[in-house]
Amino acid sequence: MRAEHERGRQLLARMLAALERFDRHSLGGAARQLIEHLRQHIAKEDEILFPLARQRLDAPATAELQRAFDAMARDLDAAAHARCLTLVDELEVEAAS
């Protein structure tokens, strides 16, 4: 699963690089690959990983894990939002040039 997470990050980086270059063909290809990768990965999590975790984790461990995921999601959302704003600003400057 860790290797799959790394693969997802690589595909996302390819998408962002293509977006920054205004390369629609590369962006579309990377997006299609990422979509398929995520579909398969999420299915594994939903069908195998999460049921296994529910069987093995007690209520306190589950609550702690939920708190950690919530904190991580807040941090990622803020970072992703900031990155998107920066990218929009850069694209506006390029378009104006």
N, C-alpha and C positions, 0 to 999 in steps of 0.2 A: 504494500500500500504506500510506503514511503517513496518508492521509485515512481509510482503513479502520480503522487503529489508533485514530485520533481518534474515529471514529464508535463504535467499541467502548467507548471510555472514556466517551463521552456516554451510551450505553445503560446502562452499569454505574452511572453516577452517578444516572440516573433510577431504576434499581432500588433503590439505596441510599436515595434520598430517599423513595420510596414505602414502603420498609420502615420507615424512621424515622417516617413518618406513619401506619403501620398501614393503608395503602391497598392492600388485596389486589387490587383490580381493576387499578390502575395497575402494581402489582408484576408481576402475571401478564402483562400486555401487554408491558411492558419486557423481561421474561424471555424471552418468546417471540421478540421481535425480536432480542434479543442472541443467542439460540441460533441462529436462522437466519443472522444476520450472521456468527457465528463459524464455522458450517458452511461457508459460502461462502468466507470468508477463509482458513480452514485448508486447504481444497481448493486454492485458488490457491497457497498456500505450498508444499504438498506436491507439486503437479503442475507448477508453473512455477518458483517462486523457488528452492526447495532443489535441484532438479536443475541449474539454471543455476549456482548457487553451487558445487556439487560439480565442475562442469566447469571453472570459472574459478579456483578457489582451490587453492593448493598445500598440502601437508601442514602446514608451519609456520603458515600463515595460518589453516587450518582448526582447528588445535590452539589458537591464540590466541583465535579466535572462540568456541570451545567453553568456554574458561576464562572469557571475559567473560560468556557466557550463564549459566554456572553461578553466577558471583558475583551477577549480576543476579537470578537466580531465588531465591537465598538471601535477598537483601535484600527482594525483593517478598514472599516468604513470611513473613518476620518482620514486615513492615509490615502485611500483610493480617491476620495473626494478631492483632497488637496492636489494629488497628481493630475487628476482630470482638469482641474482649474488651471494648473500650470501649463498643461498641454494646450488647452484652449487659448490661453494668453500667447503662447509661442506660435500657434497657428495663425492667430490674428495678426501678429507682427509680421510673419512671413507673407501673409496674403496682402498686407498693406505695402510691402516692399516692391 
